[in-house]
């Protein structure tokens, strides 16, 4: 809530705040083959679930206090396409608080063993974006 109050303080009246962050849903990992799309599993994001809940509560408190009004809200998927298992390992190494189960790369390796065709590892992450308008002091 403190961050929203500070943003409101520095925004000019009528100014906008864009809030973009992931939803609480885990990232979904898929394998796209020429003949099928297979759901492989999820990347566990539960380590950051408490932070996401606190951010949602702070945003709602700011709306309830009349600091901002919602001009637009949308949910969308952010998709990362990876070409190789090495790319997936690099992706996993860059995760901060989320954890990719060790079984995911093993499963992909087993499903693509001997594949001569191209395959794609797709990671889907749900995002939410808000455009909030600073309300004048009431």
C-alpha positions as CSV (number, residue, x, y, z in Angstrom):
1,X,0.0,0.0,0.0
2,X,2.9,2.3,0.8
3,X,4.2,2.0,-2.8
4,X,0.8,2.9,-4.3
5,X,0.6,6.0,-2.0
6,X,4.1,7.0,-3.1
7,X,3.2,6.5,-6.8
8,X,0.1,8.6,-6.3
9,X,2.1,11.3,-4.6
10,X,4.5,11.7,-7.5
11,X,1.9,11.3,-10.3
12,X,0.3,14.5,-11.6
13,X,-3.5,14.5,-11.2
14,X,-5.0,12.4,-14.0
15,X,-1.7,10.6,-14.5
16,X,-1.7,6.9,-15.2
17,X,-0.1,3.9,-13.4
18,X,0.5,0.7,-15.3
19,X,0.6,-2.4,-13.1
20,X,1.9,-5.5,-15.0
21,X,2.6,-8.7,-13.2
22,X,2.0,-12.5,-13.4
23,X,-1.1,-14.1,-12.0
24,X,-0.8,-16.7,-9.3
25,X,-1.2,-19.5,-11.9
26,X,1.8,-21.7,-12.5
27,X,3.6,-21.5,-15.9
28,X,2.5,-24.3,-18.2
29,X,5.1,-26.2,-20.2
30,X,4.1,-27.7,-23.6
31,X,5.9,-29.7,-26.3
32,X,4.8,-28.9,-29.8
33,X,5.6,-31.7,-32.3
34,X,4.6,-31.6,-35.9
35,X,1.6,-33.9,-35.2
36,X,0.6,-32.9,-31.6
37,X,0.8,-30.5,-28.8
38,X,1.5,-32.2,-25.4
39,X,1.1,-30.7,-22.0
40,X,4.3,-31.6,-20.2
41,X,3.8,-30.1,-16.8
42,X,4.0,-26.9,-14.7
43,X,6.8,-24.7,-13.3
44,X,6.0,-24.3,-9.6
45,X,5.6,-20.7,-8.7
46,X,4.2,-21.2,-5.2
47,X,7.3,-19.6,-3.6
48,X,6.0,-16.2,-4.8
49,X,2.3,-16.8,-4.2
50,X,2.3,-14.8,-0.9
51,X,3.9,-11.8,-2.7
52,X,1.3,-12.0,-5.4
53,X,-1.5,-12.1,-2.9
54,X,-0.1,-9.1,-1.0
55,X,0.2,-7.2,-4.3
56,X,-3.5,-7.9,-5.1
57,X,-4.5,-6.9,-1.6
58,X,-2.5,-3.6,-1.8
59,X,-4.0,-2.8,-5.2
60,X,-7.5,-3.4,-3.9
61,X,-6.9,-1.3,-0.8
62,X,-5.7,1.6,-3.0
63,X,-8.8,1.3,-5.1
64,X,-11.0,1.1,-2.0
65,X,-9.3,4.3,-0.6
66,X,-10.0,6.1,-3.8
67,X,-6.4,6.7,-4.7
68,X,-7.0,5.4,-8.3
69,X,-9.7,4.2,-10.6
70,X,-9.4,1.4,-13.0
71,X,-9.4,2.5,-16.6
72,X,-8.5,-0.9,-18.1
73,X,-7.8,-4.4,-16.9
74,X,-6.8,-7.3,-19.1
75,X,-5.3,-10.8,-18.7
76,X,-3.1,-12.3,-21.4
77,X,-0.5,-15.0,-21.9
78,X,3.2,-14.3,-22.2
79,X,4.7,-17.1,-24.3
80,X,8.3,-18.2,-24.4
81,X,9.3,-20.5,-27.3
82,X,12.4,-22.5,-26.8
83,X,14.1,-24.6,-29.5
84,X,16.2,-27.0,-27.4
85,X,16.5,-28.7,-24.1
86,X,19.6,-26.6,-23.5
87,X,17.4,-23.5,-23.9
88,X,15.0,-24.9,-21.4
89,X,17.8,-25.5,-18.9
90,X,19.0,-21.9,-19.4
91,X,15.4,-20.7,-18.9
92,X,15.2,-22.7,-15.6
93,X,18.5,-21.4,-14.4
94,X,17.1,-17.8,-14.8
95,X,14.1,-18.5,-12.6
96,X,14.3,-16.5,-9.3
97,X,11.7,-18.1,-7.0
98,X,9.9,-20.6,-9.3
99,X,11.1,-24.2,-9.6
100,X,11.0,-26.4,-12.7
101,X,10.6,-30.0,-11.7
102,X,13.6,-32.1,-12.9
103,X,11.1,-34.5,-14.6
104,X,10.1,-31.9,-17.2
105,X,13.4,-32.0,-19.2
106,X,13.6,-35.7,-18.8
107,X,10.1,-36.2,-20.2
108,X,10.8,-33.9,-23.1
109,X,14.1,-35.7,-23.9
110,X,12.2,-39.1,-23.9
111,X,9.5,-37.8,-26.2
112,X,11.9,-36.2,-28.6
113,X,14.5,-38.9,-28.7
114,X,15.3,-39.8,-32.3
115,X,13.1,-36.9,-33.6
116,X,14.3,-35.7,-36.9
117,X,11.6,-33.1,-37.1
118,X,11.7,-29.8,-35.4
119,X,10.0,-29.5,-32.1
120,X,9.2,-26.5,-29.9
121,X,9.1,-26.2,-26.1
122,X,6.5,-23.6,-25.2
123,X,6.1,-22.0,-21.8
124,X,2.9,-20.1,-21.1
125,X,2.6,-17.6,-18.3
126,X,-0.6,-15.8,-17.4
127,X,-0.1,-12.0,-16.9
128,X,-2.4,-9.3,-15.8
129,X,-2.2,-5.6,-16.7
130,X,-4.0,-2.7,-15.1
131,X,-4.1,0.9,-16.2
132,X,-5.1,3.0,-13.2
133,X,-5.9,6.7,-13.3
134,X,-4.8,8.9,-10.3
135,X,-7.9,10.5,-8.8
136,X,-7.8,14.0,-7.5
137,X,-7.7,14.4,-3.7
138,X,-11.3,14.1,-2.5
